[in-house]
Amino acid sequence: MSPTHDGRPAPALPDPPVGSAAPAGMDDTALATELQALDEFQREHAHSPGIFRLAADTIAPRRGALNRERTRRERERRDAAKAAAERERLRARQARTAIGQRNEEGRYPVAVDGRERGQVWRAGSGRDWWYQVDGGKRYLTTSRWEAADAVVCTVDARTEAAAAQRRREEPPAGWVVAPGGEVLERLDVVRLPGPDHGPAWSRPWRVGRREEHPGGRVSYCLEPADVDRPQEGYVLFAENLRRFARPAPATLAALPLAPFRVLHAEEYSERRLLNVSDELSSLSDVDGCSESARRALELLGAVEGGCSADPAADMRKVAALAWELLRIVTDPQSRHWDSWWYDRGNAQHAVRWATRAAERFEEGGGALTKEYRRWLHS
């Protein structure tokens, strides 16, 4: 028994709730109950001496066996549901299929939805069967019904491909296909034709930046225009932009306004506040920190969006809230063994960046430009 910091022997750990029943003989409820009990036991004694050895020698092997059994059952249920769905789709296709009488060439016509679309026939003297759709290439299968089902699948695939091509040719409602040769400028909103498999048209994209390269090449940095998620953007070169659609005036008015970082890129880059946002967001899920982090993010959002009447004062409040978050995560009563170092590091970064940003605003480095003030109040 290891001594504690004051010299007294540490209390012995109780026996963990490790069951003796074989996982294969337990029902789903028993599996979930024991797994939950093991997790609660390990969290409750996370700071107790000897917990790591006990977890490695006793808890982890039992938890692994229980999880393997639960995974096996989930996989079996998933495979059974998938097989049942495929059988249902096969019955639906067979209900649409009719095999006619053999003709003079030894081939059986196959009708799909009452219309002849292909033929099936035996491959020589063997057991394999050929099938052909609309007079095209022939393909080999193992049985007559499998060949007839392949005819239906091929017809459905071609029908869906033709429908998708028609959808790509027609722009979405509220959008107009741009004539060829048009170039894009910053803040333009477009939708692009989709791939062969997938949606006919992409989501709305906004041109955040237009760059010219040596040799006359032009590229566009695109960001989603329907949500503020810059991490989902990408770069598209002008030579790959052969066809696109522009929004009608009513459609454009219904889209969210361009975010501050795109609308006023130079001013936004001068503020350099995103590092504060990242740290505050990561602390918003920590016990005891949610309210202070939420308030700090609200103030920071107002400053970044240009909606703050006094950016310098609001940044001082953000810095004060960051210090409060650091105090909370370093309180010995609130430490959590598996995330304490990470949370403390985030809080220290938040304090450093928020304090630096507040100082820059005090010096006038983050003041709103006259151009942006006019746009804000227009």
N, C-alpha and C positions, 0 to 999 in steps of 0.2 A: 504494500500500500504506500503510495507516494505521499510525502508531506506537503501541506499547503504552504503559502508564503509566510504564515505566522508560526510554522513549526508543528502545527497539529496535523495528525494523519487525515488524509482526504477520505471522505465517505466512500464506501464500496459501491460500485454500480449495481443496480438491480439486474436481474436476468432479463434479457430482451425478449419481446413477445414473438419468439421464433416457434412456429408450429412444427408438429412432427408428421402431419399427414402428407402423403405424396401429392404434389400439385395436380397430377392427372386425375386424382379422385376427388378433387375439390370443385364445388360449383363456382360460378363467376362471382357471386356475392362474397363467398369466403375468401377467394383470391384477393378481391379488392379490399376487403376488411383487413386482412393480414398485412398487405402492402401499406395501407394507410397507418396501421399501428406501428410498423417498423419505421416509417418516416417520422411519425410523431415522437417516438422514443428517441431517435437520433437527434431531432431538433431540440427536444427537452434537455438532453444531456450533452449538447454540442460542446460545452466548455468544461466538461468533467474530465479529470485525468483518466486515461485508459480507453477513452471512447474510440480513438482511431484504431487501436489494435482490435477492440471488440467488433468494430464495424467491418474491418478487413477480414477477420477470422470467422465471424459468425453471421453478422447481418447481411453482408454483401453476397455470400454464396446463396443464402436463402432467398434474398430479393431477386437475384439473377434467375434462380429456378422458377420462381413464381412469375416473373416477367416473361420468361421463355414460353411457359405454358399459356399465359394470356395472349401472347403474340401468335402462338400456333392456332389458338381457337379463333382469333380475329381473322387470321388468314384463311382458315377453312370456311368461316361464314362469308367472307368476301368472295372467295372463289365459288362457293355454292350460289350466291346471289348473282354473280356474273354468268355462271352456267345457266341458271334459270332464265335470266334475261335473254341470253342468246337462243335458248330453246323457244322462247316466246316470239322472238324476231323471226326464227326459222319457220314457225307455224304460220306467222303472218305472211311470209313470202310464199310459202307453199299454197296458201289460200288464193294467191294472185296468179298462180302458175298452172298452166294446162299443157300437157304433152300430147301431141296428136299422133295419128297413125303413121307408120313408117312409109316413106315414099319410094319411088323406083330406085333411088340412089342408096337406099338403106339408111336414110337419115330421118330423125323424128323432129318435126317442127315444134317449137316451144312458143306459146303465147303468154304474154305478160299483160295483165289487166285487159284481156280480151283482144290483144293485138299481137300478131306474130312478130317476134323480135329476134329469133335465133333458131339454131338447129343443134341437135346432139346426135352422135352416132358412135358405134363401137369402133375401137381402134384395131382393125384387122381381126385376127382370131383370138386376141388376148382378152383380158377382163377390163382394161382401161377404156375410157370414153373420151371423145373429143367434144368440144362445144365451140360454137361460133356465134357472134352477135352482129346482126345487121350486115352480114356478108364480109366482116372484117377478118382479122387473123384468127387462127384456131388455137385452142389451148387444151391441154391434157388434164383429165381428172380421173377418179377411181371408180365412179358409179354413174348410172344414168341420172339419178335424182340429184347427185352432187353437181353434175354438169348442168342440169336444168336450173338449180339454185344459183350457180355461177352466172348464168345468163341474166337472172333477175338482179343480182348484185351489180353486174356490169351496167345494165340498163339504168338502175337507180343512181349509180355513181356518175354516169354521163349526164343524166337529167339534172342532178344537183350541180355538176360543174357548169352546165349551160346556164342554169338559173343564177349561179354566182357570177358568171361573166356578164349577164344582163344587169345584175345589181351594180357591178363595177362600172358599167357604161353609163348608168343613170346616177346623177348625184343625189345625195340624201336630201330630204325635204328641207327647204330653207337655205340651200347651198347652190352655187352656180359654178359650172365647170369653166375654168379660165382658158382663154385661147392660148394656143401654143406660142412659145417664145417669150412669155411674160417673165419678168424678174421680180424677186421679192425684196422688200425693204424691211428694216427693223420695225417691230410691232405688228407686222402683217399676220393674219390668222388664216390657216389653210387646213384642209383635210386631204390626205393622200390615198390613192387606191390601195386596197389591201392585197395580200398575197393570194395565190391560187387556193390555199386552204386557210379559212378564217374569215373574219368580217370583211365585207365588201369595201368599206372605207375606214380609214384610221380615225382615231379620236382627233379633236381639234388641237392643232399645234400653233404656237406663237413664235415668231422669229425674234429671239432675244438679242441676237448679234449677227451682223453680216460682215464677212471677212473676205478680202481680196488677196490672192496669192500670186507669186511669180508665175508668169506664163499665161496670165489672164483667167486663171481658175477662180471661182467664187464659191464660198461655202456659207451655209446658214446653220447657226446654232439654234435648235428648236427646243422649246419647253412646252409641257401640256398647258393648253389655254383654258381647260375646264376645271382644273384643280391647281393648287400651288405646290407642286412637287418637282423642284428643279433637278433632283437626282434622277428623274426618269427621262431627261432630255437626251438628245443625241445630235450629231453633226451630219448634215446632208449636203453633198456637193451639187452645184447647179446643173451639171450634166446628167445627174440622176433624177432630176425633177422634171420629168417629161409631161406629167399631167397632174393637176390638182384642182381642188374646188375652193372657191372663196365664199364666205358667209354673206347672205343677204343682210341688208341693214337691220331688220328686226332680229335676225339670228345673232348678229354681232352685238347688238345692244343687250341681249339676254345673257351673254357670256360674262364671267367675272372680269373686272378691270385688270389691266396688266399690273402685276405686283410691283412694289416700290423698287426692288432691285433691278427690274427690267425697264420700268418707265423712267427712272432717274439713276441710271447705272453708275455714273461718275460720283454722284453724291453718296450713293449707297456704299460704294467701295471705300470711300473716305471714312466711313463710320466704323467698319471692321468690328461689328458686334456679334457676328454669328457664333464665335467661340463661346460667348457668354450663354447664348441660347442653348447650345448643345449640352453644356454642363448642367444648366438649370433643368432642362428637360429630363436628363438622366436621374436627377435627384427628386423629381416630382413623384416617383413611385416608392421612395424610401419611407419607412414608417416614421411619422412625426414631422416629415418635411413637406408634405403635399401642399399644405395651405400657404406656407412661405414661398415655396417654389412657384406655385400657381400665381400668386400676387406679383412676384418678380417677373414672371414671363408676361403677364398682362402689361406691366409698366414698360418692359422692354419692347413688346410688340407695338405699343403706342409710339415709342421713340423711333423705332425702325420704320414704322409706317408714316411718319411725319404728322401724327395726330396729337403729339404732346405739346401743350402750351408752354412748358418749361422743360426742355430736354435735360438741361444740366441738373435741375432739382430731382427729376425722375431718375436719372442715372445714379445720383447719390443714394436714393432710396433703394435702388437695385443692389448697390454695393453693400448697404446696411443689411438687406435681407440675405445676401450671400454670406456675410459674417454670421448671421443667425443660423443659417444652414450648417456652416462649419461647426458652430457650437453644438448643434443637435447631434450631428454624426460622430463627433468626438466625445460625447458624453458616455462614460463607462456603462451607464445603465441602459443605453440604447445600442450598444455594439452588437453586431451580428457577425459571428466568426467567419462566415464565408464571403462577406462583402464589405467588411469594415474598411480595409485598405483602399478598395476601389472607390467607395463613397467619399472617404476623406480626401483622396486625390482629386475627385471631381469638385468637391467643395472648395479646396484650396485653389484650383484653377479658376473657379467661378469668382472667388474673391479677388484674385490677381487681375483677371480680365475686366471685371466690373469696375474695380477701382481705377484701372488705367483708362477705361472709357469715360468714367466720370471726370477724371482730370482733363482729358481732351476736350470734353464739352465745356468745362470751366474756362479753358483757354480759347474757346471759340472754334475749335476744329470741327465740331459736329453741328454747328448752327445751320438752320435751314437756309437754302439759297432763296433769293428773291423770285427766281423762276418757279421754284417749287411752291413757294407761298402763294403765288398768283394762281397756280394750278389748283392748289388745295382749296382756295376760297372762291373759285369760279363756279 
